[in-house]
Amino acid sequence: MPLNDDQKTNLSAPLNRSQVKERRQGGRTFSYVEGWHVIAEANRIFGFDGWHRETIFATCITDYEREIGENKLPGFGVTYICKVRVTVGDIVREGFGSGHGIDRDRGLAHESAVKEAETDAMKRAFMTFGNPFGLALYDKQQTNVVDESELRRQQALAPKRGEFVEHLKTTINEFDSREKLGAWWRSDGQKDARRRYELSDAEVDMLRTLVLRKGEALDAQAQA
């Protein structure tokens, strides 16, 4: 089953900055979204029964004794790698992740590491669906990460944007001349698509494809 229009709109929406967390690692700062947020967004966008997660494998790659903390207490360090498959209708995405566990109890170290690896892999699989799952964070400029007020503004525009896209589709379909169609798209069509209701690049590309197909259909009619 393909994604519906509401789901596509949600997936193309920007990421709320309030959901972005940061951590320091190796002298660098990394931005990320938490695992619970990814699951909550999946339930919201796809429905509680609209997606499925499957752990393909989880493998322990290190298990060693180590000292823990300033007091250098004896303990264990454990690392897992994991592969998770996410299925939404007919769409299948996979992600790899890793997890690390440090504890004085070996079993707890394993538990912490495998949970972290599974969550990391799940997040990487979901990331491919769009900005709400953290895709926006892979852009160093984070242009699709916005504050709450901007997110609400764009959400308010979404229904109007959908209506406007449908209006443009109808306009394209009503042209009876390739020349008129081309002149409209070059002068007003692209301008309206870009500026009114802030259509995305994907939506503009979709409209451009419709224009090309309509032009080909008009050529075929003229030659018939």
C-alpha positions as CSV (number, residue, x, y, z in Angstrom):
1,M,0.0,0.0,0.0
2,P,1.5,3.4,-1.0
3,L,1.8,6.3,1.4
4,N,-1.2,8.6,1.4
5,D,-1.0,12.4,0.8
6,D,-1.2,13.2,4.6
7,Q,1.7,10.9,5.3
8,K,3.7,12.4,2.5
9,T,3.0,15.9,3.9
10,N,4.1,14.8,7.3
11,L,7.3,13.2,6.1
12,S,8.3,16.3,4.1
13,A,7.6,18.6,7.1
14,P,10.6,20.1,8.9
15,L,12.0,18.7,12.2
16,N,10.9,20.5,15.4
17,R,14.1,21.9,16.9
18,S,12.8,21.2,20.4
19,Q,13.2,17.4,19.6
20,V,16.9,17.7,18.7
21,K,19.4,16.7,21.4
22,E,23.1,17.1,21.4
23,R,26.0,15.1,22.8
24,R,29.8,15.5,22.9
25,Q,32.0,12.7,21.5
26,G,35.6,12.8,20.5
27,G,35.8,16.5,20.9
28,R,32.8,17.0,18.5
29,T,29.1,17.9,19.1
30,F,26.5,15.6,17.4
31,S,22.8,16.3,17.0
32,Y,20.3,13.5,17.2
33,V,16.7,12.6,18.0
34,E,15.8,10.1,20.7
35,G,14.5,6.6,20.1
36,W,11.2,7.2,21.8
37,H,10.6,10.3,19.6
38,V,11.1,8.2,16.5
39,I,8.6,5.6,17.7
40,A,6.1,8.3,18.6
41,E,6.4,9.9,15.2
42,A,6.0,6.5,13.4
43,N,2.8,5.9,15.4
44,R,1.5,9.4,14.6
45,I,2.3,9.4,10.8
46,F,1.8,5.7,9.9
47,G,-0.6,4.6,12.7
48,F,-0.1,2.2,15.6
49,D,-0.7,-0.7,13.3
50,G,0.8,0.8,10.2
51,W,4.4,-0.2,10.6
52,H,6.6,-3.1,11.7
53,R,10.1,-3.4,13.2
54,E,12.2,-6.5,12.9
55,T,15.7,-7.1,14.4
56,I,17.6,-9.0,11.7
57,F,20.6,-9.7,13.9
58,A,22.4,-8.4,17.0
59,T,26.0,-9.5,17.4
60,C,28.4,-8.9,20.3
61,I,31.8,-7.9,18.9
62,T,33.6,-7.0,22.1
63,D,33.4,-8.1,25.7
64,Y,36.3,-7.3,27.9
65,E,37.2,-6.4,31.5
66,R,37.9,-2.8,32.2
67,E,38.1,-0.2,34.9
68,I,35.1,2.1,35.5
69,G,34.9,5.6,36.7
70,E,37.4,7.8,38.7
71,N,37.7,5.1,41.4
72,K,38.7,2.6,38.7
73,L,36.3,-0.1,39.9
74,P,36.5,-3.5,38.1
75,G,33.8,-3.9,35.4
76,F,33.0,-4.8,31.8
77,G,32.8,-3.1,28.5
78,V,30.6,-4.6,25.8
79,T,29.8,-3.5,22.2
80,Y,27.1,-4.8,19.8
81,I,26.3,-4.2,16.2
82,C,22.7,-4.6,15.0
83,K,20.6,-4.6,11.9
84,V,16.9,-3.6,12.0
85,R,14.3,-3.7,9.2
86,V,11.4,-1.3,9.2
87,T,8.3,-2.1,7.1
88,V,5.6,0.4,6.2
89,G,3.1,-1.1,3.8
90,D,5.1,-2.2,0.8
91,I,8.1,0.0,1.8
92,V,11.0,-1.8,3.4
93,R,14.0,0.1,4.9
94,E,17.0,-1.2,6.9
95,G,19.6,0.3,9.2
96,F,22.7,-0.7,11.0
97,G,23.6,0.5,14.4
98,S,26.0,0.0,17.3
99,G,25.7,0.1,21.1
100,H,28.1,0.2,24.0
101,G,27.5,-0.9,27.5
102,I,29.8,-0.3,30.6
103,D,28.8,-1.8,34.0
104,R,30.3,-3.6,36.9
105,D,27.8,-6.4,36.1
106,R,28.6,-8.2,32.8
107,G,24.9,-9.0,32.1
108,L,23.8,-5.4,32.6
109,A,26.6,-4.3,30.3
110,H,25.3,-6.7,27.6
111,E,21.7,-5.5,28.1
112,S,22.6,-1.8,27.8
113,A,24.7,-2.4,24.7
114,V,22.2,-4.5,22.7
115,K,19.3,-2.1,23.5
116,E,21.4,0.9,22.4
117,A,22.4,-1.0,19.2
118,E,18.9,-1.9,18.3
119,T,17.6,1.7,18.9
120,D,20.5,3.1,16.8
121,A,19.7,0.8,13.9
122,M,16.0,1.5,14.1
123,K,16.6,5.3,14.0
124,R,18.9,4.9,10.9
125,A,16.2,2.8,9.1
126,F,13.5,5.4,9.9
127,M,15.7,8.3,9.0
128,T,15.3,7.4,5.3
129,F,11.6,8.3,5.5
130,G,12.2,12.0,6.1
131,N,12.9,15.0,8.3
132,P,10.7,14.1,11.3
133,F,12.8,11.0,11.9
134,G,16.1,12.9,11.8
135,L,17.0,13.2,8.1
136,A,17.2,16.9,8.5
137,L,20.1,16.5,10.9
138,Y,22.3,15.0,8.1
139,D,22.4,18.5,6.5
140,K,25.2,20.4,8.2
141,Q,23.2,23.7,7.8
142,Q,20.1,22.1,9.3
143,T,17.8,24.1,7.0
144,N,14.9,21.8,7.7
145,V,15.2,22.1,11.5
146,V,12.8,24.9,12.7
147,D,11.5,26.4,15.9
148,E,8.1,25.5,17.2
149,S,6.5,28.7,15.9
150,E,7.8,28.2,12.4
151,L,6.7,24.5,12.5
152,R,3.2,25.6,13.4
153,R,3.1,28.1,10.6
154,Q,4.1,25.5,8.1
155,Q,1.6,23.0,9.4
156,A,-1.1,25.7,9.0
157,L,0.0,26.2,5.4
158,A,0.0,22.4,4.6
159,P,-3.7,22.1,3.7
160,K,-3.6,25.2,1.6
161,R,-0.5,23.9,-0.1
162,G,-2.2,20.7,-0.9
163,E,-5.2,22.5,-2.4
164,F,-2.8,24.7,-4.4
165,V,-0.9,21.7,-5.8
166,E,-4.2,20.3,-7.0
167,H,-5.2,23.6,-8.5
168,L,-1.9,23.6,-10.5
169,K,-2.5,20.0,-11.6
170,T,-5.9,21.0,-13.0
171,T,-4.5,24.1,-14.7
172,I,-1.8,22.0,-16.4
173,N,-4.4,19.4,-17.6
174,E,-6.7,22.1,-19.1
175,F,-4.2,23.5,-21.6
176,D,-4.9,22.6,-25.2
177,S,-1.7,24.0,-26.7
178,R,1.9,23.0,-26.0
179,E,3.0,26.5,-26.7
180,K,0.6,28.0,-24.2
181,L,1.5,25.4,-21.6
182,G,5.2,26.1,-22.1
183,A,4.8,29.8,-22.0
184,W,2.7,29.6,-18.8
185,W,5.1,27.3,-17.0
186,R,8.2,29.5,-17.9
187,S,6.5,32.8,-16.9
188,D,4.0,32.1,-14.1
189,G,3.8,28.4,-13.4
190,Q,7.2,27.9,-11.8
191,K,7.1,31.2,-10.0
192,D,3.7,30.4,-8.4
193,A,4.9,26.9,-7.5
194,R,8.1,28.3,-5.8
195,R,6.6,31.3,-4.0
196,R,3.0,30.6,-3.1
197,Y,2.6,28.3,-0.1
198,E,6.3,27.5,-0.3
199,L,6.1,24.3,-2.3
200,S,9.0,21.9,-1.8
201,D,11.6,21.0,-4.5
202,A,10.0,17.6,-4.8
203,E,6.5,19.1,-5.4
204,V,7.9,21.5,-8.0
205,D,9.7,18.6,-9.7
206,M,6.4,16.6,-9.7
207,L,4.6,19.5,-11.4
208,R,7.4,19.9,-13.9
209,T,7.0,16.2,-14.8
210,L,3.3,16.7,-15.3
211,V,4.0,19.7,-17.6
212,L,6.4,17.5,-19.7
213,R,3.9,14.7,-19.9
214,K,1.1,17.0,-20.9
215,G,3.2,18.5,-23.6
216,E,4.0,15.1,-25.0
217,A,0.3,14.2,-24.9
218,L,-0.5,17.4,-26.8
219,D,2.2,16.6,-29.4
220,A,0.7,13.2,-29.9
221,Q,-2.8,14.6,-30.4
222,A,-1.5,17.1,-33.0
223,Q,0.2,14.3,-34.9
224,A,-2.9,12.0,-34.8
